[in-house]
Amino acid sequence: TREGILDALHLGHVVVGSGKAWSFMAKSDCDEEWKISGDSLKAEKEVTMIWKGKAELIKDGKSLGKIENGFTDSVEPGVFHFYRVVIGDSYSNPIYVNL
């Protein structure tokens, strides 16, 4: 619906391109609920991310390279980071950590 599209845009739940990046999700040592593009979570030690296939993982605007199916990253308490993926022609909005 029109309202559903506007709500998703407002929340930042957006993927541009083919839609493959919709598989990108993250959770942390402080928040076990899987989050999607546009969401934020708290973390003190680590962030675990998953997606389908090989993706370029981007952390804080810098590529961490092409990684298959997921990655766990160490973080420090209270330090802000943002992650997003590029899967082929599909680009995710960021997932924010310690926003």
N, CA, C and O atoms as CSV, one atom per row, in Angstrom:
chain,resi,resn,atom,element,x,y,z
A,1,THR,N,N,0.836,-1.185,0.000
A,1,THR,CA,C,0.000,0.000,0.000
A,1,THR,C,C,0.882,1.250,0.000
A,1,THR,O,O,2.077,1.184,0.286
A,2,ARG,N,N,0.291,2.348,-0.314
A,2,ARG,CA,C,1.008,3.632,-0.305
A,2,ARG,C,C,1.533,3.936,1.095
A,2,ARG,O,O,2.667,4.388,1.255
A,3,GLU,N,N,0.700,3.682,2.111
A,3,GLU,CA,C,1.096,3.937,3.491
A,3,GLU,C,C,2.267,3.050,3.905
A,3,GLU,O,O,3.174,3.507,4.601
A,4,GLY,N,N,2.253,1.788,3.483
A,4,GLY,CA,C,3.331,0.855,3.802
A,4,GLY,C,C,4.654,1.293,3.199
A,4,GLY,O,O,5.700,1.192,3.840
A,5,ILE,N,N,4.607,1.776,1.974
A,5,ILE,CA,C,5.815,2.273,1.314
A,5,ILE,C,C,6.347,3.503,2.042
A,5,ILE,O,O,7.549,3.604,2.286
A,6,LEU,N,N,5.475,4.428,2.386
A,6,LEU,CA,C,5.908,5.636,3.099
A,6,LEU,C,C,6.464,5.304,4.479
A,6,LEU,O,O,7.443,5.912,4.914
A,7,ASP,N,N,5.846,4.339,5.177
A,7,ASP,CA,C,6.357,3.919,6.483
A,7,ASP,C,C,7.753,3.326,6.356
A,7,ASP,O,O,8.636,3.648,7.151
A,8,ALA,N,N,7.962,2.463,5.367
A,8,ALA,CA,C,9.277,1.844,5.156
A,8,ALA,C,C,10.333,2.893,4.842
A,8,ALA,O,O,11.448,2.822,5.359
A,9,LEU,N,N,9.998,3.860,4.006
A,9,LEU,CA,C,10.946,4.934,3.686
A,9,LEU,C,C,11.279,5.750,4.925
A,9,LEU,O,O,12.439,6.090,5.158
A,10,HIS,N,N,10.276,6.059,5.706
A,10,HIS,CA,C,10.483,6.838,6.925
A,10,HIS,C,C,11.397,6.111,7.916
A,10,HIS,O,O,12.220,6.745,8.576
A,11,LEU,N,N,11.257,4.782,8.025
A,11,LEU,CA,C,12.058,3.990,8.948
A,11,LEU,C,C,13.444,3.655,8.394
A,11,LEU,O,O,14.291,3.129,9.116
A,12,GLY,N,N,13.676,3.959,7.109
A,12,GLY,CA,C,14.959,3.636,6.499
A,12,GLY,C,C,15.071,2.193,6.056
A,12,GLY,O,O,16.168,1.728,5.744
A,13,HIS,N,N,13.963,1.474,6.021
A,13,HIS,CA,C,13.962,0.076,5.588
A,13,HIS,C,C,13.950,0.054,4.063
A,13,HIS,O,O,12.937,-0.246,3.432
A,14,VAL,N,N,15.127,0.385,3.485
A,14,VAL,CA,C,15.216,0.591,2.046
A,14,VAL,C,C,16.406,-0.172,1.478
A,14,VAL,O,O,17.493,-0.178,2.056
A,15,VAL,N,N,16.182,-0.810,0.344
A,15,VAL,CA,C,17.223,-1.432,-0.460
A,15,VAL,C,C,17.038,-0.926,-1.881
A,15,VAL,O,O,15.918,-0.874,-2.389
A,16,VAL,N,N,18.146,-0.551,-2.524
A,16,VAL,CA,C,18.093,-0.044,-3.885
A,16,VAL,C,C,18.665,-1.099,-4.815
A,16,VAL,O,O,19.684,-1.717,-4.505
A,17,GLY,N,N,18.019,-1.307,-5.945
A,17,GLY,CA,C,18.493,-2.281,-6.928
A,17,GLY,C,C,17.594,-3.497,-6.957
A,17,GLY,O,O,16.378,-3.394,-6.798
A,18,SER,N,N,18.206,-4.647,-7.161
A,18,SER,CA,C,17.447,-5.875,-7.400
A,18,SER,C,C,16.744,-6.436,-6.168
A,18,SER,O,O,15.844,-7.264,-6.313
A,19,GLY,N,N,17.111,-6.027,-4.996
A,19,GLY,CA,C,16.464,-6.520,-3.782
A,19,GLY,C,C,17.245,-7.602,-3.063
A,19,GLY,O,O,16.829,-8.030,-1.985
A,20,LYS,N,N,18.364,-8.065,-3.616
A,20,LYS,CA,C,19.164,-9.121,-2.976
A,20,LYS,C,C,19.653,-8.697,-1.591
A,20,LYS,O,O,19.823,-9.542,-0.712
A,21,ALA,N,N,19.878,-7.408,-1.389
A,21,ALA,CA,C,20.400,-6.924,-0.107
A,21,ALA,C,C,19.366,-6.979,1.011
A,21,ALA,O,O,19.692,-6.670,2.157
A,22,TRP,N,N,18.120,-7.365,0.707
A,22,TRP,CA,C,17.120,-7.528,1.770
A,22,TRP,C,C,17.500,-8.638,2.729
A,22,TRP,O,O,16.962,-8.713,3.834
A,23,SER,N,N,18.428,-9.509,2.322
A,23,SER,CA,C,18.829,-10.603,3.212
A,23,SER,C,C,19.764,-10.124,4.333
A,23,SER,O,O,20.064,-10.892,5.247
A,24,PHE,N,N,20.224,-8.878,4.277
A,24,PHE,CA,C,21.156,-8.325,5.261
A,24,PHE,C,C,20.455,-8.069,6.595
A,24,PHE,O,O,19.485,-7.315,6.662
A,25,MET,N,N,20.960,-8.707,7.656
A,25,MET,CA,C,20.426,-8.526,9.005
A,25,MET,C,C,21.580,-8.539,10.005
A,25,MET,O,O,22.656,-9.060,9.715
A,26,ALA,N,N,21.349,-7.966,11.177
A,26,ALA,CA,C,22.381,-7.938,12.217
A,26,ALA,C,C,21.760,-8.066,13.602
A,26,ALA,O,O,20.616,-7.677,13.835
A,27,LYS,N,N,22.556,-8.626,14.512
A,27,LYS,CA,C,22.221,-8.669,15.933
A,27,LYS,C,C,23.529,-8.498,16.697
A,27,LYS,O,O,24.604,-8.521,16.098
A,28,SER,N,N,23.444,-8.325,18.011
A,28,SER,CA,C,24.657,-8.089,18.792
A,28,SER,C,C,24.618,-8.855,20.106
A,28,SER,O,O,23.646,-9.540,20.424
A,29,ASP,N,N,25.706,-8.718,20.859
A,29,ASP,CA,C,25.773,-9.328,22.178
A,29,ASP,C,C,24.773,-8.694,23.146
A,29,ASP,O,O,24.437,-9.297,24.166
A,30,CYS,N,N,24.297,-7.492,22.843
A,30,CYS,CA,C,23.313,-6.807,23.700
A,30,CYS,C,C,21.894,-6.874,23.155
A,30,CYS,O,O,20.942,-6.585,23.880
A,31,ASP,N,N,21.739,-7.244,21.912
A,31,ASP,CA,C,20.426,-7.229,21.260
A,31,ASP,C,C,20.321,-8.444,20.350
A,31,ASP,O,O,20.830,-8.422,19.230
A,32,GLU,N,N,19.669,-9.499,20.817
A,32,GLU,CA,C,19.572,-10.765,20.080
A,32,GLU,C,C,18.495,-10.763,18.995
A,32,GLU,O,O,18.369,-11.738,18.254
A,33,GLU,N,N,17.725,-9.693,18.890
A,33,GLU,CA,C,16.694,-9.602,17.852
A,33,GLU,C,C,17.343,-9.161,16.548
A,33,GLU,O,O,18.056,-8.158,16.522
A,34,TRP,N,N,17.106,-9.897,15.467
A,34,TRP,CA,C,17.672,-9.539,14.164
A,34,TRP,C,C,17.095,-8.204,13.697
A,34,TRP,O,O,15.885,-7.987,13.746
A,35,LYS,N,N,17.966,-7.325,13.251
A,35,LYS,CA,C,17.587,-6.009,12.736
A,35,LYS,C,C,17.818,-5.972,11.238
A,35,LYS,O,O,18.652,-6.711,10.716
A,36,ILE,N,N,17.078,-5.112,10.541
A,36,ILE,CA,C,17.211,-4.965,9.090
A,36,ILE,C,C,17.674,-3.549,8.753
A,36,ILE,O,O,17.809,-2.698,9.631
A,37,SER,N,N,17.912,-3.318,7.471
A,37,SER,CA,C,18.375,-2.010,6.997
A,37,SER,C,C,17.537,-0.886,7.578
A,37,SER,O,O,16.307,-0.942,7.580
A,38,GLY,N,N,18.226,0.138,8.070
A,38,GLY,CA,C,17.560,1.285,8.666
A,38,GLY,C,C,17.392,1.195,10.168
A,38,GLY,O,O,17.112,2.198,10.825
A,39,ASP,N,N,17.563,-0.020,10.727
A,39,ASP,CA,C,17.415,-0.206,12.165
A,39,ASP,C,C,18.718,0.117,12.891
A,39,ASP,O,O,19.770,0.276,12.273
A,40,SER,N,N,18.621,0.209,14.223
A,40,SER,CA,C,19.815,0.415,15.048
A,40,SER,C,C,19.801,-0.585,16.194
A,40,SER,O,O,18.748,-1.091,16.582
A,41,LEU,N,N,20.985,-0.863,16.729
A,41,LEU,CA,C,21.110,-1.759,17.866
A,41,LEU,C,C,22.273,-1.327,18.743
A,41,LEU,O,O,23.155,-0.589,18.306
A,42,LYS,N,N,22.264,-1.787,19.966
A,42,LYS,CA,C,23.349,-1.533,20.921
A,42,LYS,C,C,24.277,-2.741,20.919
A,42,LYS,O,O,23.835,-3.879,20.757
A,43,ALA,N,N,25.575,-2.476,21.101
A,43,ALA,CA,C,26.556,-3.555,21.188
A,43,ALA,C,C,27.683,-3.141,22.120
A,43,ALA,O,O,28.087,-1.979,22.152
A,44,GLU,N,N,28.180,-4.100,22.871
A,44,GLU,CA,C,29.324,-3.852,23.746
A,44,GLU,C,C,30.567,-4.614,23.304
A,44,GLU,O,O,31.686,-4.160,23.542
A,45,LYS,N,N,30.383,-5.774,22.660
A,45,LYS,CA,C,31.530,-6.596,22.275
A,45,LYS,C,C,31.549,-6.962,20.802
A,45,LYS,O,O,32.597,-6.898,20.158
A,46,GLU,N,N,30.374,-7.354,20.252
A,46,GLU,CA,C,30.390,-7.804,18.867
A,46,GLU,C,C,29.045,-7.618,18.181
A,46,GLU,O,O,27.992,-7.544,18.815
A,47,VAL,N,N,29.130,-7.547,16.869
A,47,VAL,CA,C,27.966,-7.464,15.998
A,47,VAL,C,C,28.065,-8.620,15.012
A,47,VAL,O,O,29.096,-8.809,14.366
A,48,THR,N,N,26.992,-9.388,14.902
A,48,THR,CA,C,26.931,-10.496,13.955
A,48,THR,C,C,25.979,-10.124,12.837
A,48,THR,O,O,24.832,-9.747,13.077
A,49,MET,N,N,26.472,-10.235,11.604
A,49,MET,CA,C,25.675,-9.893,10.430
A,49,MET,C,C,25.551,-11.114,9.524
A,49,MET,O,O,26.475,-11.921,9.419
A,50,ILE,N,N,24.405,-11.236,8.878
A,50,ILE,CA,C,24.194,-12.314,7.911
A,50,ILE,C,C,23.573,-11.746,6.642
A,50,ILE,O,O,22.930,-10.696,6.665
A,51,TRP,N,N,23.772,-12.451,5.545
A,51,TRP,CA,C,23.153,-12.150,4.255
A,51,TRP,C,C,23.295,-13.387,3.396
A,51,TRP,O,O,24.006,-14.320,3.767
A,52,LYS,N,N,22.637,-13.409,2.267
A,52,LYS,CA,C,22.690,-14.555,1.358
A,52,LYS,C,C,23.704,-14.282,0.255
A,52,LYS,O,O,23.606,-13.287,-0.463
A,53,GLY,N,N,24.680,-15.181,0.130
A,53,GLY,CA,C,25.647,-15.089,-0.954
A,53,GLY,C,C,26.847,-14.222,-0.617
A,53,GLY,O,O,27.107,-13.908,0.544
A,54,LYS,N,N,27.570,-13.845,-1.664
A,54,LYS,CA,C,28.775,-13.023,-1.516
A,54,LYS,C,C,28.389,-11.559,-1.602
A,54,LYS,O,O,27.690,-11.140,-2.525
A,55,ALA,N,N,28.859,-10.778,-0.617
A,55,ALA,CA,C,28.520,-9.354,-0.555
A,55,ALA,C,C,29.763,-8.550,-0.197
A,55,ALA,O,O,30.654,-9.030,0.503
A,56,GLU,N,N,29.802,-7.327,-0.687
A,56,GLU,CA,C,30.799,-6.387,-0.205
A,56,GLU,C,C,30.249,-5.799,1.088
A,56,GLU,O,O,29.182,-5.186,1.090
A,57,LEU,N,N,30.969,-5.984,2.180
A,57,LEU,CA,C,30.558,-5.448,3.477
A,57,LEU,C,C,31.249,-4.106,3.676
A,57,LEU,O,O,32.468,-3.995,3.537
A,58,ILE,N,N,30.467,-3.099,3.999
A,58,ILE,CA,C,30.997,-1.754,4.200
A,58,ILE,C,C,30.747,-1.348,5.646
A,58,ILE,O,O,29.616,-1.373,6.132
A,59,LYS,N,N,31.842,-0.969,6.327
A,59,LYS,CA,C,31.775,-0.519,7.719
A,59,LYS,C,C,32.264,0.918,7.779
A,59,LYS,O,O,33.384,1.218,7.364
A,60,ASP,N,N,31.428,1.800,8.292
A,60,ASP,CA,C,31.800,3.210,8.450
A,60,ASP,C,C,32.313,3.815,7.146
A,60,ASP,O,O,33.229,4.637,7.152
A,61,GLY,N,N,31.711,3.399,6.023
A,61,GLY,CA,C,32.061,3.952,4.717
A,61,GLY,C,C,33.262,3.311,4.047
A,61,GLY,O,O,33.639,3.721,2.950
A,62,LYS,N,N,33.879,2.308,4.682
A,62,LYS,CA,C,35.063,1.657,4.113
A,62,LYS,C,C,34.786,0.177,3.871
A,62,LYS,O,O,34.224,-0.507,4.726
A,63,SER,N,N,35.182,-0.304,2.709
A,63,SER,CA,C,34.951,-1.702,2.354
A,63,SER,C,C,35.818,-2.631,3.196
A,63,SER,O,O,37.014,-2.399,3.377
A,64,LEU,N,N,35.190,-3.688,3.704
A,64,LEU,CA,C,35.915,-4.756,4.370
A,64,LEU,C,C,36.152,-5.919,3.417
A,64,LEU,O,O,36.666,-6.963,3.819
A,65,GLY,N,N,35.776,-5.735,2.147
A,65,GLY,CA,C,35.961,-6.765,1.132
A,65,GLY,C,C,34.706,-7.564,0.880
A,65,GLY,O,O,33.659,-7.327,1.483
A,66,LYS,N,N,34.834,-8.522,-0.028
A,66,LYS,CA,C,33.709,-9.394,-0.360
A,66,LYS,C,C,33.752,-10.605,0.555
A,66,LYS,O,O,34.755,-11.313,0.643
A,67,ILE,N,N,32.642,-10.817,1.228
A,67,ILE,CA,C,32.529,-11.859,2.247
A,67,ILE,C,C,31.262,-12.659,1.964
A,67,ILE,O,O,30.242,-12.105,1.554
A,68,GLU,N,N,31.340,-13.963,2.187
A,68,GLU,CA,C,30.200,-14.819,1.892
A,68,GLU,C,C,29.356,-15.124,3.123
A,68,GLU,O,O,29.868,-15.614,4.129
A,69,ASN,N,N,28.074,-14.834,3.040
A,69,ASN,CA,C,27.011,-15.240,3.974
A,69,ASN,C,C,27.011,-14.604,5.362
A,69,ASN,O,O,26.035,-14.775,6.091
A,70,GLY,N,N,28.037,-13.892,5.755
A,70,GLY,CA,C,27.985,-13.239,7.053
A,70,GLY,C,C,29.352,-12.934,7.635
A,70,GLY,O,O,30.387,-13.314,7.088
A,71,PHE,N,N,29.324,-12.229,8.774
A,71,PHE,CA,C,30.561,-11.771,9.395
A,71,PHE,C,C,30.239,-11.342,10.822
A,71,PHE,O,O,29.171,-10.792,11.088
A,72,THR,N,N,31.171,-11.598,11.737
A,72,THR,CA,C,31.061,-11.095,13.103
A,72,THR,C,C,32.208,-10.129,13.335
A,72,THR,O,O,33.372,-10.464,13.113
A,73,ASP,N,N,31.873,-8.925,13.783
A,73,ASP,CA,C,32.863,-7.872,13.988
A,73,ASP,C,C,32.937,-7.498,15.462
A,73,ASP,O,O,31.913,-7.380,16.133
A,74,SER,N,N,34.147,-7.314,15.956
A,74,SER,CA,C,34.347,-6.852,17.333
A,74,SER,C,C,34.148,-5.346,17.399
A,74,SER,O,O,34.582,-4.609,16.514
A,75,VAL,N,N,33.482,-4.898,18.465
A,75,VAL,CA,C,33.256,-3.467,18.676
A,75,VAL,C,C,33.545,-3.135,20.136
A,75,VAL,O,O,33.634,-4.022,20.985
A,76,GLU,N,N,33.688,-1.847,20.408
A,76,GLU,CA,C,33.872,-1.376,21.778
A,76,GLU,C,C,32.560,-0.771,22.277
A,76,GLU,O,O,31.795,-0.225,21.482
A,77,PRO,N,N,32.290,-0.860,23.569
A,77,PRO,CA,C,31.039,-0.328,24.114
A,77,PRO,C,C,30.865,1.151,23.780
A,77,PRO,O,O,31.784,1.951,23.952
A,78,GLY,N,N,29.674,1.499,23.301
A,78,GLY,CA,C,29.321,2.891,23.062
A,78,GLY,C,C,29.903,3.527,21.814
A,78,GLY,O,O,29.584,4.679,21.515
A,79,VAL,N,N,30.751,2.814,21.069
A,79,VAL,CA,C,31.360,3.387,19.861
A,79,VAL,C,C,30.411,3.189,18.677
A,79,VAL,O,O,29.954,2.076,18.415
A,80,PHE,N,N,30.121,4.282,17.967
A,80,PHE,CA,C,29.189,4.268,16.839
A,80,PHE,C,C,29.844,3.640,15.609
A,80,PHE,O,O,31.005,3.908,15.298
A,81,HIS,N,N,29.072,2.795,14.916
A,81,HIS,CA,C,29.467,2.239,13.624
A,81,HIS,C,C,28.222,2.107,12.767
A,81,HIS,O,O,27.103,2.077,13.280
A,82,PHE,N,N,28.421,2.029,11.464
A,82,PHE,CA,C,27.320,1.659,10.582
A,82,PHE,C,C,27.833,0.689,9.538
A,82,PHE,O,O,28.957,0.799,9.049
A,83,TYR,N,N,26.966,-0.275,9.209
A,83,TYR,CA,C,27.305,-1.334,8.266
A,83,TYR,C,C,26.252,-1.370,7.160
A,83,TYR,O,O,25.072,-1.118,7.400
A,84,ARG,N,N,26.695,-1.684,5.963
A,84,ARG,CA,C,25.774,-1.943,4.859
A,84,ARG,C,C,26.415,-2.935,3.922
A,84,ARG,O,O,27.617,-3.182,4.013
A,85,VAL,N,N,25.640,-3.512,3.021
A,85,VAL,CA,C,26.170,-4.470,2.055
A,85,VAL,C,C,25.773,-4.085,0.640
A,85,VAL,O,O,24.770,-3.414,0.397
A,86,VAL,N,N,26.610,-4.544,-0.278
A,86,VAL,CA,C,26.319,-4.464,-1.704
A,86,VAL,C,C,26.389,-5.891,-2.227
A,86,VAL,O,O,27.427,-6.548,-2.148
A,87,ILE,N,N,25.268,-6.358,-2.761
A,87,ILE,CA,C,25.192,-7.705,-3.323
A,87,ILE,C,C,24.808,-7.549,-4.791
A,87,ILE,O,O,23.645,-7.305,-5.111
A,88,GLY,N,N,25.779,-7.689,-5.670
A,88,GLY,CA,C,25.539,-7.471,-7.096
A,88,GLY,C,C,25.112,-6.036,-7.325
A,88,GLY,O,O,25.858,-5.104,-7.024
A,89,ASP,N,N,23.909,-5.856,-7.860
A,89,ASP,CA,C,23.389,-4.511,-8.126
A,89,ASP,C,C,22.414,-4.045,-7.036
A,89,ASP,O,O,21.595,-3.156,-7.271
A,90,SER,N,N,22.506,-4.646,-5.852
A,90,SER,CA,C,21.590,-4.343,-4.757
A,90,SER,C,C,22.358,-3.718,-3.592
A,90,SER,O,O,23.351,-4.277,-3.125
A,91,TYR,N,N,21.895,-2.564,-3.129
A,91,TYR,CA,C,22.563,-1.784,-2.084
A,91,TYR,C,C,21.631,-1.620,-0.886
A,91,TYR,O,O,20.502,-1.150,-1.029
A,92,SER,N,N,22.112,-2.011,0.298
A,92,SER,CA,C,21.279,-1.851,1.494
A,92,SER,C,C,21.490,-0.482,2.118
A,92,SER,O,O,22.540,0.138,1.950
A,93,ASN,N,N,20.491,-0.026,2.832
A,93,ASN,CA,C,20.655,1.097,3.743
A,93,ASN,C,C,21.476,0.576,4.924
A,93,ASN,O,O,21.541,-0.637,5.119
A,94,PRO,N,N,22.098,1.439,5.710
A,94,PRO,CA,C,22.889,0.961,6.845
A,94,PRO,C,C,22.065,0.375,7.972
A,94,PRO,O,O,20.882,0.674,8.131
A,95,ILE,N,N,22.731,-0.475,8.756
A,95,ILE,CA,C,22.287,-0.851,10.086
A,95,ILE,C,C,23.244,-0.139,11.031
A,95,ILE,O,O,24.462,-0.241,10.885
A,96,TYR,N,N,22.694,0.577,11.990
A,96,TYR,CA,C,23.485,1.434,12.873
A,96,TYR,C,C,23.764,0.736,14.198
A,96,TYR,O,O,22.884,0.074,14.749
A,97,VAL,N,N,24.982,0.880,14.710
A,97,VAL,CA,C,25.379,0.289,15.982
A,97,VAL,C,C,25.754,1.421,16.934
A,97,VAL,O,O,26.562,2.290,16.604
A,98,ASN,N,N,25.154,1.394,18.114
A,98,ASN,CA,C,25.405,2.402,19.155
A,98,ASN,C,C,25.121,3.815,18.666
A,98,ASN,O,O,25.915,4.729,18.888
A,99,LEU,N,N,23.990,3.989,18.001
A,99,LEU,CA,C,23.572,5.291,17.479
A,99,LEU,C,C,23.214,6.226,18.620
A,99,LEU,O,O,22.837,7.373,18.382
